[in-house]
Amino acid sequence: MHPIFRAPGSGAIPVYFIDAASLGAERDGLDAAAWRFARAAGFEAKPGRMLVLPGKGGSGEIGGVLFGTDPVDPFAPGRLPGTLPPGTYRFVNAPDARLAALAFALGSYQFARYRKADERKVALELPAGVDAEDATHIIEAVFLARDLINTPTNDMGPAELEAAARALATQHGGSVRSIAGDNLLSENFPLIHAVGRASTLPPRLIDLTWGNADDPKVTLVGKGVCFDSGGLDIKPSSGMLMMKKDMGGAATVLAAAHMIMSRGLKLRLRVLIPAVENAISGSAFRPLDVYPSRRGLTVEVGNTDAEGRLILADALALADEEAPDLLVDLGTLTGAARVALGPELPAFYTNNEALAAELLAVGQQENDPFWRLPLWQPYLSMLDSKVADTNNVSSGGFAGSITCALFLSRFVSGAKAWLHFDIYAWNAAAKPGRPEGGECQVARALYAFLCKRYA
């Protein structure tokens, strides 16, 4: 069980979830004196408002906590670890006890690799009916992704990303193969090599496998650009400030893998991470260069800052060769998706209508949302090249996320189902259950979806 949790019966301090309709109602051990105190203190049952109630008889102890429910955000209880006094607490009447407990735990996250974090001496009595083991694995996975994304590139380059994958495989009895440096050329991954060759940190393809080979095949592909300068189409300095997070797709698939393997789902899992630094040197790939791809299509480089789709293309082609039952790729790919949907709502694409509907429902259920955008086939013409089979960017400034998805779709044909997620992987400001910094988007919903199919 995760250290934030306590077993029932620990004498925990009650937390009452209050809305305007229930304000002042005597219930669950809250007496008239408690409500008189709340009124005297001017407590309003607005979302996220909190009031600590004194114990009876002037004992000096905490008698309970009132917390305003938020009908919009099930993760509102994620505020509590940073605001409650030290102690162990229990939820009396949380609207959704599982999500509330998960939010509480996720809100306790601190990135403490480089400086000491303030100790938070709060714990939560695990609500009845919440699976402690499953919740623990989800929390571990989210914290893993956040740690990987928050770590700067000097400590999280392609080699360190590989080490993280190997540690995870060792923990769960999986195996990892890595193809690095010029071996990428001899093993036919020319696009991964082209993007990563300018860096002193050798590029690589990380290939993790786990499970019974006879079980349904699920393959997760995560963009692992450990830093993105933009290449020769260099980003402005302001655009580079968060580019340590450009391996957010890789961090996300490792988080999902931890959940899947911990649960022992009946599937054969494969995780592919093309890991590179998009750097600048004399050997950097150039605008208008043309490269072959693993699939055989030639690609003209319209912009070196659209490197993520290039490395994903080779990895997707490899994944597609064994025709998995489900192929999923994730990456921090386009600003266009952020313009359309904002940072909290990743875009996703699929041509499978039933799969899309099921995923959307699971995302809402898990408070891990995303939104579907169309694979609009007429826009494929925007990727036309006069000298190659395709360009890596569109000829105009429109539909950037859609054209990226369409580009990747050309490298998938054998998979029985394909999903593409364009994620942000970052919280610009702290929100309940989601501290500022690296964020694990989509993984919890994807895990819940796979549990429904393969548990």
Buried (B, 14 or more C-beta within 10 A) or exposed (E): EBEBBBEEEEEBBBBBBBBEEEBBEEEEEBEEEBBEBBEEEEBEBEBBBBBBBBEEEEEEEBBBBBBBBBEEBBBBBBBBBBEBEEBBBBBBBBBBBBBBBBBBBBBBBBBEEEEEEEEBEBBBBBBEEBEEEBBBBBBBBBBBBBBBBBBEBEEBBBBBBBBBBBEBBEEBEBEBEBBBEEBBBEBBBBBBBBBBBBBEBBBBBBBBBBBEEEBBBBBBBBBBBBBBBBBBBBBEEEBBEBBBBBBBBBBBBBBBBBBBBBBEBEBBBBBBBBBBBBBBEEEBBEBEBEBBBBBEBBBBBBBBBBBBBBBBBBBBBBBBEEEBBBBBBBBBBBEBBBEBBEBBBBBBBBEBEEBBEBBBEBBEBBBBBBBBBEBBEEBBEBBEBEEBBBBBBBEEEEBBBBBBBBBBBBBBEEBEBBBBBBBBBBBEEBBBBBBEBBBBBBBBBBBBBBBEBBE
